[in-house]
Amino acid sequence: MITAWLSEALALCVGIAVIYLPGLAVAAALRLRGLALMALAPAASVLLYSVWAVALPFFGLPWDVWTIAASVGVTAGIMWLLCWRLGPAVPSSSTGPRIALLAGLIVGAVIGSVRVLLYVGEPSSISQSNDAVFHLNALQWVLDSGSASSMNLTGVVGASGFYPGGWHAVVSALVLFSGAEIPVAVNIVTLLTAVLIWPVGLAWLVQQVTRSRVVAGAAAALSGALLTFPMLMIQWGVLYPYLLSVALLPVAIALVVSAPEWVRGRGPVANGTKGAILAGVALVGVLGAIAFAQPATLLAWLVAALAFSAAWVAPRAWRSRGARRWALLGGLLGVALIAGLIWFTLSRSTTGAHWPPFRSRPSAAVDVLLNGQVMLPFALIVSVLAVIGLAVAVKQASLRWLALTWAAFAGLYVLVASVGNPWLRQWALGAWYADPYRIAAIAPVVVIPLASIGLVAIVSLALRALNRDRWLAGISVGLAVVVAAGGVAIAPVVLMPKVFENEWDDESRYEINDESWLSSDERVLLERLSERVPADTRVIGNPSTGSGFGYVLGGVDVFPRTWSHPRTDAWVTIQNGLRDVADNPDVCAALDAYGGSEYVLDFGEGEATPGRFVLPGMSRFQGQVGFELGYREGEASLWRITACD
């Protein structure tokens, strides 16, 4: 495995450049430096790719290396021209040794890498999960169509309309610049999201909250200690866009927390007016990046922003009198109403609440407290540290918003796990499809900061008793390493619990063998498909057998291109009667409705697990009249349909 990843070192380096260089060029124009610059750069890159992907088709330009490079260069140049009079950058006001922060970031990257690599395995592995079929095929569609626009992405399945394509724009850019195969590029972006974007964003959030590099370093070291994020999003779905959006969430929250300081001239520039403008520009940019990745994460940001606003306004309104008090309260009410409108809009933008509750309320509450959501093993040490951090946050006025945010996230999980009211599941949880896995994934955004605060509080108390404050940084990061490493120690054996089926995965969903959804024989056949069928030929198959990956792996029009099959009368005729086509002329007419498909893949009947389907008429063609064997690889086979010639 390590050798295989080392062979992709060039693509990995290109991936880092794709994620960071465009954003660094733009964010540096805003006078951001140090950790702030590194935290905001990925968000700026995602936004640049996403916006230009939408814009380029209007100019009749394709999505390729030249247009991407030119677009980024033009944007960076414009930003520097607009910002050249901002003045010099203001040094960071954070305290503590920089080595503690650097050490924490290195530890977080190493631990995150261990988790991801142990689960993913080879760099060319494919997550054999429903959503992976759509996402990987959509990337192939981007390359074939020359457009990564969020307005065109659903063209891969013959649909139209907006679909958030930020993640797809980033991965396709990596493919174009590196020449890597799509599965490799997907896994590289997944790795970099988990080990760079997420730890750096968390560290900057904690640094903005506490003004301490020591606490920020501890947070970075602990960034991979919980199984709920980022690992859960690599297992469930697989939810690549949501993984990216949640990884950017700490940066969006940090901008809200730091905005008052920027307005006072204590941010990147000394001028308060310019600082307020910069805060607004940066926040809109990061929220735009999140929206282009997965808009549902905006609701988690709204929760944190409202909590911070309430904690900031309430004491000031209490101390004020007359018009000022009512102005503060009115402003807070206005923000809450806008948040409610956004929540309502996003809840209506999905296909509804798909998942039922599965836990009792007391059990769900315990899950939250001990960080064992969706029936994962309890993270006892991190949970104890988080409870201590929660007590510190409640006691300290500047941190109370963090406690409020934790309570709100906990409430969302208890709601999704244990409350069955249809109205609540639709309007409170519909933006997440009432999916407990997605809501569980946002908990570490506040749990890790609280745990790092709790850890440093314990170490500080102990060292003050010993009069040895100078050891604070080293011991804090060291203990964070021990806690996080303990979590990694169980990484190979902790697989995803399937809460709706009352069982666990028995192996990684990236594992490929004769028993997996996409078997070794099937993958080999798909990768050789372009050699076996004429160009511009449509091949059909049951997507519940792994044939759905045919488009991305074979470069051939394999239909359907998503995990689900069509629900039309014509397709019902095909799925039930194709193998008897010689005796049923209606099948040929049904095939004409899907482009007159001449070839069919036989990877078996399929399976009846959630999200999968058994299509009995699309297998066992051996000996049937009207079929000719085109190619066989082990148990997998390709057949030409001759009955309709």
C-alpha positions, 0 to 999 in steps of 0.5 A, a space after each residue: 500500500 505504501 509503495 503504491 501511494 509513493 508512486 502517486 507522489 507527483 499527483 499528491 504534490 499537484 493536489 496540494 498545489 491545486 487546493 492551496 495555490 489559487 487560494 493563497 494568491 487571493 487570500 494573501 491580497 487580503 493581508 492574511 498571513 500565517 495560520 489564517 492564510 493557510 486556513 482560508 486558502 482552500 476555501 478561496 480555491 474551492 470558490 474560485 474553481 466553482 465560480 469559474 466553472 459556472 462562468 466559463 460556459 457563458 464565454 464558450 470556453 472549456 474547463 481545461 488547464 489553460 482556462 483554469 490557470 487563466 481564470 485564477 490568474 485574472 482573479 488574483 490580479 484583480 484582487 491585488 489591484 483592489 487591495 493594494 492600498 490596504 496597508 501592511 499586514 498586522 502581526 497575529 496577537 496570539 500568544 504561546 510558542 509557534 512550535 506547539 502549533 506546528 507540532 500539533 498540525 504535524 501530529 494531526 496530519 500524521 494521525 489523519 493520514 493513518 486513519 484514511 490510508 488504513 481504510 482506503 488502502 490503495 490509491 486507486 481504490 473505489 468506495 463501493 457505495 451508492 453515491 460513489 457511482 454518481 460522483 465518479 461518473 460525474 467527474 468523467 462527465 466533466 472531462 468528456 463535456 468540458 464543463 464543471 459547472 454546477 448548472 451542467 453537472 446533472 447532465 451525467 444522468 440526463 437531468 438539468 438544474 443546479 447541483 453543487 459542484 465545488 468538490 467535482 471542480 477541485 477533483 477534475 482540476 487535479 485530474 487535468 493538471 496531474 493526469 491522474 486517473 479519476 479514482 486516484 484523484 478522488 482519494 488524494 483530495 479525500 486525504 488532503 481534506 482530512 489531513 490538511 484542510 480539516 486540522 488547519 481550519 480547526 486550529 485557526 478556529 481555536 486560535 481565534 477563540 482562545 488567542 492561544 497557539 498551545 490550545 490551537 496546537 492541541 486541537 490540531 493534534 486531536 483533529 483525527 481523534 473522533 470517528 464521526 469526522 472525517 472518517 465517517 463521511 469517507 465510509 457513509 455514502 460516500 459523501 465526498 462533497 459533504 466531507 469537503 464542506 464540513 472541513 471548511 466549516 471551522 473557517 466560516 465559524 472562525 470568521 464570525 468569531 474574529 469579525 468584532 476584532 477585525 472591525 476594531 482594527 485588530 485583524 489583518 489590517 489596522 484600519 477598522 473600516 477596512 477590517 470590516 470590509 475584509 471580514 465581510 468579503 472573507 466570510 461571503 467567500 467561505 460561505 460561497 465555497 461551502 454552498 458550492 460544496 454542500 449547502 446543508 453545512 450552511 445550516 450548521 454555520 447558522 447555528 454557530 453564528 446565531 449562538 455567537 451573536 446571542 452570546 455577544 448581544 445579550 450582555 450588551 443589551 442587558 447593560 444598555 438602556 432605551 433605544 440601544 437595547 432595543 436596537 441590539 435585540 432587534 438586530 438579533 431578531 432580524 438575524 434569527 429571522 433571516 436564518 429561519 428563512 434560509 433554513 426553510 429554503 434549504 429544507 425545501 430544496 431536498 427530496 425530503 427526510 429519508 431516514 427514520 429514527 433508530 434510538 431512544 432519547 436517553 440513548 441518543 443523549 448518551 451517544 452525544 455526551 460520549 461521542 458515540 453517535 450512530 452507535 460508534 464506540 464511545 470516545 471516552 477520553 476525548 469526551 471527558 476533556 470536552 466536558 471539562 472544556 464545556 464547564 470552562 466555556 460556560 464559566 467564561 463569557 467569551 466562550 459561552 457561545 461555544 457551549 451554546 453551539 455544542 448544545 444545539 448540535 447535540 439537540 439536532 442529533 437527538 432529534 434525528 436519532 430519536 424523534 419521529 415527528 414527520 413535520 420536525 424531520 422535514 422542516 428541521 432536518 430535511 436539508 440533511 435528508 434526516 440522515 443521522 450520519 451527516 448530523 453526527 459529522 458536524 459534532 467534532 467542529 465543537 467537540 474538538 475545540 472544547 476538548 482542547 480547551 479542557 486539556 490545556 485547562 487541566 495541564 495549566 492547573 497542574 503546572 501552576 500547582 508545580 510552578 512550571 508554566 514553561 512546560 505547558 505547550 509541550 505537555 498539552 500537545 504531548 497529551 493530545 498526541 496520546 489521546 489521538 494515537 489511542 483513537 488511531 489504535 482502533 482504526 483498523 477494527 472500527 468499521 461503519 455501523 449500519 444503524 438501519 440494518 442493525 449490523 456493521 460493515 465487515 470490511 472497508 467499503 474500498 476493499 475489492 474482492 470476489 465478494 464485494 459489490 464491484 468484484 475484481 473480475 468486474 473491474 477488469 472487464 469494465 476497464 477493458 470495455 472500450 476495447 470490446 464495444 464500438 465507440 458511441 455505443 450504449 451498454 446497459 446493466 444493473 447498477 446494483 451489481 457494480 456496472 454503474 462504474 462502467 462509465 468512469 472505469 471504461 470510458 464507455 456510455 454504460 447506463 444507468 450512470 447512477 446507483 439507481 435504475 429508471 422507474 419507467 415502463 420501458 425499463 421495467 420491461 427490460 429489467 424483467 424480460 431482457 433475457 427472454 427478448 427472443 420471445 418478447 418483442 416489447 423488449 426491443 421497443 423498450 431498448 429503443 427507448 434507451 438508445 437502442 442498446 446493443 450490449 448488456 453487462 451480466 454481473 449477476 442479478 443484484 442484491 436487495 439491501 438498502 439502495 440496491 436492487 434485484 433485476 432478474 431479467 438482466 443476468 444469466 444470458 448463457 444459452 439464451 436465444 438472442 445473445 452473443 458473448 462479447 467478452 468474459 472475465 471470470 464470472 463477469 461477462 459482456 453480451 451483444 443483444 442480437 435478437 433486435 438486429 
